[in-house]
Each structure stands twice: as C-alpha cells, then as structure tokens.
C-alpha cells in the first residue's frame, strides 16, 4: 500500500529558473524545490515523487547514499565486491552502473535529451537500448530486479522510502567536505551533458552555496545522514577516512555487511583494485557506456578524477576560500558533525 508523499513540490521562481537553465543546458524544462528543506531537483520529479518515495525496500537490499562526488563510485565498487565474494571477473565484465543502478538518474535525462541521444545513435541497437535504459524511472528498473539489489542514490534520506532503515537492508552513507565536493561536482557538471554546466567555478560556487543545484542543500543532506549514524542498519563513513586508510574501511564495511573478515592478502588485493591509479583506468566504473552513447562532453576531466583529499585548492582563490570557510563555520554551529582533517601537502 502506497504512502502519501508528505512534501510540497514547488516550481522554482521563473526568472531564477531561466537563469539557471542558461547555465545548466542539460535540463530543458526547469527545476523544483521540495519540502521545507527545498531539495533542488529537475521538474520531472514533480510527477514521479510518490513513486520514488514508495519504492518497496527489500531486507537484502544494499544502498549507497551520498551527496554527489563524495566517493560514491568508489564505495559502490567496494560494497559490491565484498558482498559478492570478491568476484573481480564479473566486476570487470559488467559495468558498475548495471550491477548497481542509479535510482533517480532518469530524472536528469530530459525527454529532449533522450530524443537527441536516440537520433545520435540511430542504427546501433545496443546503444539505443542503453539510451532507453537510462531514460526509464529507477523505481521501474528496481521493481523488476532480482534480489539482492544494489542501489545508488543521491536522494537525501527524507526523500527515500520512509521504512528504508527499518526493513533490515543495509545503507552505507558517505560524506565528504563541501569544498572538495564542490570542485569535483563542478567538473562533473561540465563533463556530463545531463547537467551541461557552461560557467566557471566561482559562478558554480554561488549556486552551490545558495542551494541552487541538484540534490542541494548540501548541509541538510549530510546532517540527515549523520543524525542516523547510530542506526544498526546504517554505516556512516567519511571520504577522508576512506582515502587515508582504505584497508581499515574495507574491514569496517565487511563487518557491517556481515561478511566474513578478509584476510590480509584479500584486503591488499581489494585495496589495490580500488587504488585511484587503477580505478581511474577501470572502464567498468568510469561511465564509458555513457561516453559511447554521446552523453559525456569531450575535452573535460574524466568521471574518475583525482581521488584525493584537498583537491579543492586547485579551484578556490584565497578570497573564495575565505568566503566558503565562513559559510562552513556558520553551518557547523548547528551540528556536532566534523570532517576529518589530514595533511594534504
């Protein structure tokens, strides 16, 4: 039995909407803000909100929930391999996006974009099928999947099924400091045509700080995860800790998923597989399928980028960094959440 969707979904102010559509060319219709937090999503969400909210979680689901560019893909591959007895052969053969579907990706594939991609790939049945796949609502895809399901989402917890943490499935939430998130997300927004960002980083930061880009607001998202960290069905991780000590993270995830501990050799092999130098060159995790159908812009940084703490320094001017720090400090007043800090020199 479906639950009534509990939030208002309001169209963005039209003047602001037109401005954002000029800068983010992937969306063609506009954006909405959802509920009291004003979650920022494409207008397509308005008609589908209840269907996403009412997906029925299964006890053996495994979810990776993150704000974008917080180590999501890294975490997915780690989780999938531990849950599948280190089946590297399958992980290399089947792209991650097929093993671990992205719940709401279809919201960002506007109908006009789908038509463009279908035209671009005319005559190639395999590519046309992929275009159709990424255009299908995630709740339809997941309802047809056999268990156990592996599910990626950037939705905040409050927009996910309300019984998600109660049915026994496992939820991994990964958080990353906002300056690194913003720089990484900026480059992704330039790379992927569903976003199609055309501006520079300072202008992008304006959108980021003012909660005017997909899945914002950042602080509400991360604090929701943090406030649920003691739930036995959730494991809350910091990207910074993962980056600093991957073997320790591997063992922590294995315990959380209730799998047998990895021996030293197994943990070392998995850490090597996930090492950023190898990960960056792994076509199964690098969205190569999306590049093949024309969904990635040429001349931009790759989907898997630097994979290190402190890369924000490459885009922030001293003045912009000070402004960001003031914003961070203001938001930190309302939570005991603190990001790990490591020497990045």
C-alpha positions in Angstrom: 0.0 0.0 0.0 1.5 3.3 -1.0 2.2 6.2 1.4 1.1 9.7 0.5 4.0 11.8 -0.4 4.5 14.2 2.5 6.1 17.2 0.9 5.0 20.1 -1.3 6.8 20.2 -4.6 7.1 23.9 -5.8 8.3 25.2 -9.1 11.3 27.5 -8.9 10.8 31.2 -9.5 10.6 31.6 -13.2 13.3 34.4 -13.5 15.7 32.3 -11.5 14.7 29.2 -13.4 15.6 30.9 -16.8 18.9 32.0 -15.4 19.8 28.5 -14.2 18.7 26.9 -17.5 21.1 29.2 -19.4 24.0 27.9 -17.2 22.9 24.3 -17.0 22.0 23.3 -20.5 21.2 19.6 -19.8 17.8 20.4 -18.2 15.3 21.8 -20.6 12.2 22.4 -18.6 13.2 23.7 -15.2 13.6 22.9 -11.5 11.5 22.4 -8.4 12.2 22.7 -4.7 10.8 20.0 -2.4 9.6 20.2 1.2 10.7 22.5 4.0 14.4 21.9 3.1 13.8 22.9 -0.5 15.6 20.0 -2.1 16.5 21.1 -5.6 15.6 18.7 -8.4 14.5 18.7 -12.1 10.9 19.5 -12.7 10.3 15.9 -13.8 10.4 14.9 -10.2 7.1 16.6 -9.6 5.2 13.8 -11.4 7.3 11.0 -10.0 8.0 11.9 -6.4 5.5 9.5 -4.9 6.8 6.6 -7.0 10.3 7.1 -5.8 9.1 7.5 -2.2 7.0 4.4 -2.3 9.6 2.0 -3.7 9.4 -1.1 -1.5 12.8 -1.7 0.1 13.8 -5.4 0.5 15.6 -6.8 3.5 18.6 -7.9 1.4 19.0 -4.6 -0.4 22.3 -2.7 -0.1 22.1 1.0 -0.7 24.9 3.6 -1.1 23.6 7.0 -0.2 25.8 10.1 -0.8 25.7 13.7 -1.7 27.2 13.7 -5.2 31.0 13.4 -5.6 31.6 12.1 -2.1 33.2 8.9 -3.1 30.1 7.3 -4.4 31.5 5.1 -7.2 34.5 4.1 -5.0 32.1 3.0 -2.3 29.8 1.1 -4.7 32.6 -1.0 -6.1 33.9 -1.7 -2.6 30.5 -2.7 -1.4 29.7 -4.8 -4.4 32.9 -6.8 -4.3 32.7 -7.5 -0.6 29.0 -8.6 -0.9 29.9 -10.8 -3.9 32.8 -12.7 -2.5 35.4 -10.6 -4.4 34.2 -11.6 -7.8 36.6 -9.4 -9.8 35.9 -11.2 -13.1 32.2 -10.2 -13.0 33.1 -6.7 -11.8 35.3 -6.2 -14.8 32.9 -7.7 -17.3 29.6 -6.0 -16.2 29.7 -2.2 -15.8 29.0 -0.9 -12.4 26.0 1.2 -13.5 24.3 -2.1 -14.4 25.4 -4.0 -11.3 24.4 -1.1 -9.1 21.7 1.1 -10.7 21.4 4.8 -10.0 17.9 5.2 -8.5 17.0 8.6 -9.8 19.3 9.1 -12.8 16.3 9.2 -15.2 15.1 12.4 -13.7 18.1 14.1 -15.2 17.6 12.7 -18.7 15.1 15.2 -20.1 12.8 13.9 -22.8 14.5 16.2 -25.3 17.9 14.7 -24.3 16.6 11.2 -24.8 15.3 12.1 -28.3 18.7 13.6 -29.1 20.6 10.6 -27.9 18.3 8.2 -29.8 18.9 10.2 -33.0 22.6 10.3 -32.4 22.8 6.5 -32.0 20.4 5.6 -34.8 21.3 2.2 -36.3 23.1 0.8 -33.3 20.7 -1.4 -31.4 22.9 -1.9 -28.4 23.4 1.8 -27.9 19.7 2.6 -28.5 18.8 0.0 -25.8 21.2 1.8 -23.3 19.5 5.1 -24.1 16.2 3.6 -23.3 17.6 2.0 -20.1 18.9 5.3 -18.7 15.6 7.0 -19.5 13.5 4.6 -17.5 12.5 5.6 -14.0 14.6 3.9 -11.4 11.7 2.6 -9.5 10.5 0.6 -12.5 14.0 -0.8 -13.1 14.4 -1.8 -9.4 11.0 -3.4 -9.1 12.0 -5.8 -11.9 15.4 -6.7 -10.5 16.0 -9.9 -8.7 17.4 -9.8 -5.2 19.8 -8.9 -3.8 19.6 -5.4 -5.2 22.5 -2.9 -5.1 21.1 0.7 -5.3 22.9 4.0 -5.6 21.2 7.3 -4.8 21.9 10.9 -4.1 18.5 11.5 -2.7 18.6 12.7 0.9 17.2 10.2 3.4 14.0 12.2 3.8 13.1 11.6 0.1 13.8 7.9 0.2 11.2 5.2 1.3 10.3 6.0 4.9 10.9 2.4 6.1 14.3 2.2 4.5 16.2 1.8 7.8 13.6 -0.5 9.3 13.3 -3.4 7.0 16.7 -4.9 7.5 18.5 -3.7 4.4 22.0 -2.1 4.7 22.6 1.6 4.0 26.1 3.0 3.6 26.2 6.8 3.8 29.4 8.5 2.8 30.1 12.2 3.5 32.9 14.4 2.1 33.9 18.0 3.0 32.0 20.6 0.9 34.9 22.3 -0.7 36.2 19.1 -2.3 32.6 18.1 -3.2 32.0 21.4 -4.9 35.2 21.2 -7.1 34.5 17.6 -8.1 30.9 18.2 -8.8 31.8 21.3 -10.9 33.9 19.2 -13.1 31.2 16.5 -13.4 28.6 19.2 -14.3 30.9 20.3 -17.1 31.5 16.7 -18.3 28.0 15.1 -18.3 25.5 16.5 -20.8 22.6 15.9 -18.5 24.0 18.8 -16.4 25.8 20.7 -19.2 27.2 23.5 -17.0 28.8 26.3 -19.0 30.2 28.7 -16.4 33.4 29.0 -14.4 34.0 27.7 -10.8 33.3 30.9 -8.9 29.9 31.2 -10.5 29.3 27.5 -9.8 30.2 28.0 -6.2 27.4 30.7 -6.0 24.9 28.1 -7.0 26.4 25.5 -4.6 26.4 27.9 -1.6 22.9 29.0 -2.3 21.5 25.5 -2.7 20.6 26.0 -6.4 21.9 22.8 -7.9 20.8 19.2 -8.0 20.3 17.4 -4.6 21.0 20.6 -2.6 21.0 21.7 0.1 24.3 20.1 1.0 24.2 20.6 4.7 20.7 19.2 5.2 21.7 16.2 3.2 24.8 15.3 5.2 23.3 16.2 8.6 20.4 13.8 7.9 22.9 11.0 7.3 25.0 12.0 10.4 21.9 12.1 12.6 21.1 8.5 11.6 24.6 7.1 12.1 23.7 5.1 15.2 21.0 3.1 13.4 22.3 -0.5 13.2 21.3 -0.7 9.5 23.4 2.3 8.6 27.2 2.7 8.3 28.3 6.4 8.1 31.7 6.9 6.6 33.8 9.9 5.8 35.5 10.0 2.4 38.6 11.5 4.1 39.0 8.4 6.3 38.5 6.1 3.4 41.2 7.9 1.5 43.6 7.9 4.4 43.2 4.2 5.4 41.4 2.1 2.8 42.2 -1.3 4.4 40.6 -0.2 7.6 37.5 0.9 5.6 37.4 -2.4 3.8 37.3 -4.3 7.1 34.7 -1.9 8.6 32.4 -2.4 5.5 32.8 -6.2 5.6 31.7 -6.3 9.3 28.8 -4.0 8.5 27.6 -6.2 5.7 28.1 -9.2 8.0 30.5 -10.9 5.7 33.5 -13.0 6.9 36.6 -10.9 7.5 39.0 -10.6 4.7 42.5 -12.0 5.3 45.5 -9.7 4.7 46.0 -10.9 1.1 42.4 -10.4 0.2 42.3 -6.9 1.8 45.5 -6.0 0.0 44.2 -7.2 -3.4 41.0 -5.3 -2.9 42.8 -2.1 -1.8 45.0 -2.3 -4.9 41.9 -2.8 -7.2 40.4 0.3 -5.6 43.6 2.4 -5.7 42.9 5.5 -7.6 45.5 4.9 -10.2 43.9 1.5 -11.1 40.3 2.8 -10.5 40.8 5.7 -12.9 41.7 3.2 -15.7 38.9 0.7 -15.0 36.4 1.1 -17.8 33.7 -0.8 -15.8 33.5 2.1 -13.3 34.3 5.1 -15.5 31.0 5.7 -17.2 32.5 4.5 -20.5 29.0 3.3 -21.5 27.7 6.9 -21.3 30.6 8.2 -23.3 29.9 5.7 -26.0 26.3 7.0 -26.5 27.4 10.6 -26.5 26.4 11.7 -23.0 29.8 12.9 -22.0 31.3 16.1 -23.3 34.8 15.8 -24.8 37.6 18.0 -23.5 36.6 17.8 -19.9 38.1 15.9 -16.9 37.3 12.2 -16.6 34.5 10.9 -14.5 37.0 9.5 -12.0 39.3 12.4 -11.2 42.0 13.0 -8.6 40.6 10.8 -5.8 42.5 12.7 -3.1 41.8 14.9 -0.1 42.3 18.7 -0.5 41.9 19.0 -4.3 39.7 22.0 -3.7 42.8 24.1 -3.6 43.1 23.8 -7.4 39.9 25.9 -8.0 39.4 28.2 -5.0 41.0 31.6 -4.9 42.1 32.8 -1.5 39.1 35.2 -1.3 36.6 32.5 -2.4 38.1 30.1 0.1 37.6 32.5 2.9 34.0 33.0 1.9 33.4 29.3 1.8 35.0 28.8 5.2 32.7 31.4 6.7 29.7 29.5 5.2 31.0 26.2 6.5 31.6 27.6 10.0 28.1 29.1 10.1 26.5 25.7 9.2 28.8 23.8 11.6 27.2 25.8 14.5 24.1 23.7 14.2 25.6 20.2 14.3 28.3 18.1 16.0 29.4 16.8 12.6 33.1 17.4 12.0 35.1 16.4 8.9 38.4 14.6 9.4 41.4 16.8 8.5 44.6 15.3 7.2 47.7 16.9 5.9 47.3 17.2 2.2 50.7 18.8 1.4 
